Amino acid sequence: MSVSPSVSASAPVAASPRTPTQADLLAFVRRTAADTALIASLPLDPEGRTWVRLEGPGGSEAWLIGWPPGTGTGWHDHAESVGAFLTASGELKENSLAARLPAAGWKTLELTEEIDRQRKLPAGTGRAFGRHHVHEVLNESTEEHAISVHAYYPPLPQIRRYSRTGLVLRLEHVERPEDWQ
């Protein structure tokens, strides 16, 4: 008699990992920012941003980032990834666009009036965002470092960098993971 392999009804079945939502990512960055030993362990540079890659939930990409006074990201998006970030110490400012831009096929866009949004993000404050969210993050302090926690899912396939002059947004270049890891 031959026996074919089978899975017993009582055998554990591996569940497929759940895709993290924006709410999951925001909960993760909140928990991580509350880890004072981790936040204190980030080496801070007086002139340039510093970062450490973290293990995010459900296969997401996460980062702990230090921001010297007067530094920022410039305008960018995270392509197809959703994300969340939270200020763990200091204060950050986020400038963003209140419109979803086309994912591809353009180099220059003329934006409409009243598209700009600004948020001050003091320690303990964060936010989640969807795909193609265009923003810049700044530490406007002249004296104090800021530290933040960021998470993205799926892991960042690319970051598109933009320049902005008034209402004109121009795609400048595209970075791939090998450019920042």
HUSULVEN-V270552 format. One record per residue. N is the residue number from 1. PSI is psi in whole degrees, 0 to 359 (none if undefined). D_FIRST is the distance of its C-alpha to the first C-alpha in Angstrom with 1 decimal. Layout:
[[N;PSI;D_FIRST] [N;PSI;D_FIRST]]
//
This chain:
[[1;131;0.0] [2;147;3.8] [3;127;6.6] [4;144;9.9] [5;142;13.0] [6;163;15.2] [7;123;18.6] [8;147;19.0] [9;335;22.0] [10;353;23.6] [11;139;23.3] [12;139;26.7] [13;129;27.2] [14;125;29.9] [15;142;32.8] [16;141;34.5] [17;142;38.0] [18;135;40.7] [19;125;43.5] [20;138;46.7] [21;173;49.5] [22;321;53.2] [23;320;53.4] [24;316;50.6] [25;320;52.5] [26;319;55.8] [27;320;54.4] [28;312;53.1] [29;328;56.5] [30;311;58.2] [31;317;56.0] [32;319;56.4] [33;336;60.2] [34;351;60.5] [35;90;59.2] [36;328;62.7] [37;318;61.5] [38;314;59.5] [39;317;62.5] [40;340;64.9] [41;348;62.8] [42;122;63.3] [43;134;65.8] [44;136;68.7] [45;138;70.7] [46;343;74.3] [47;326;74.1] [48;156;70.6] [49;147;67.5] [50;156;64.8] [51;155;61.2] [52;132;58.0] [53;139;54.5] [54;164;52.6] [55;113;49.0] [56;171;49.0] [57;144;46.7] [58;32;43.6] [59;12;44.1] [60;163;47.8] [61;134;50.5] [62;152;53.2] [63;144;56.5] [64;124;59.3] [65;133;62.6] [66;135;66.1] [67;107;69.0] [68;161;72.4] [69;137;75.5] [70;10;76.2] [71;162;72.8] [72;176;70.6] [73;336;67.8] [74;168;69.6] [75;134;68.3] [76;170;64.6] [77;176;61.4] [78;28;57.7] [79;235;56.4] [80;1;53.2] [81;145;52.8] [82;162;53.8] [83;178;55.4] [84;151;57.4] [85;157;60.0] [86;139;62.1] [87;121;65.2] [88;325;64.7] [89;155;68.3] [90;205;71.4] [91;136;71.7] [92;161;70.3] [93;138;71.4] [94;125;69.2] [95;132;70.8] [96;170;68.5] [97;133;68.6] [98;47;68.1] [99;147;66.4] [100;126;63.1] [101;158;63.9] [102;142;62.2] [103;330;59.2] [104;173;60.3] [105;14;62.7] [106;155;65.9] [107;330;68.1] [108;134;71.0] [109;142;71.3] [110;119;74.4] [111;160;73.6] [112;161;75.3] [113;155;77.7] [114;25;76.4] [115;343;72.9] [116;140;73.3] [117;144;71.9] [118;140;72.6] [119;133;71.0] [120;134;72.2] [121;83;69.3] [122;170;70.6] [123;134;68.4] [124;356;65.6] [125;137;65.8] [126;186;63.2] [127;159;61.7] [128;159;58.6] [129;160;58.8] [130;186;56.9] [131;147;56.1] [132;24;59.1] [133;117;61.4] [134;126;64.4] [135;173;66.4] [136;146;68.2] [137;135;68.2] [138;145;71.3] [139;101;72.7] [140;355;76.3] [141;146;77.5] [142;354;80.0] [143;332;79.3] [144;134;75.9] [145;155;72.4] [146;153;69.7] [147;137;66.0] [148;162;63.2] [149;134;59.5] [150;147;57.7] [151;142;54.1] [152;140;52.7] [153;134;49.5] [154;166;48.1] [155;142;49.4] [156;116;52.6] [157;334;52.0] [158;163;55.8] [159;126;59.1] [160;128;61.8] [161;138;65.3] [162;156;68.3] [163;156;72.1] [164;129;74.3] [165;109;77.9] [166;238;79.1] [167;10;76.9] [168;122;75.4] [169;128;71.9] [170;128;70.9] [171;123;67.6] [172;313;68.4] [173;167;65.1] [174;128;61.4] [175;144;59.9] [176;163;56.3] [177;324;54.3] [178;344;55.3] [179;339;58.9] [180;358;58.7] [181;none;55.8]]
//
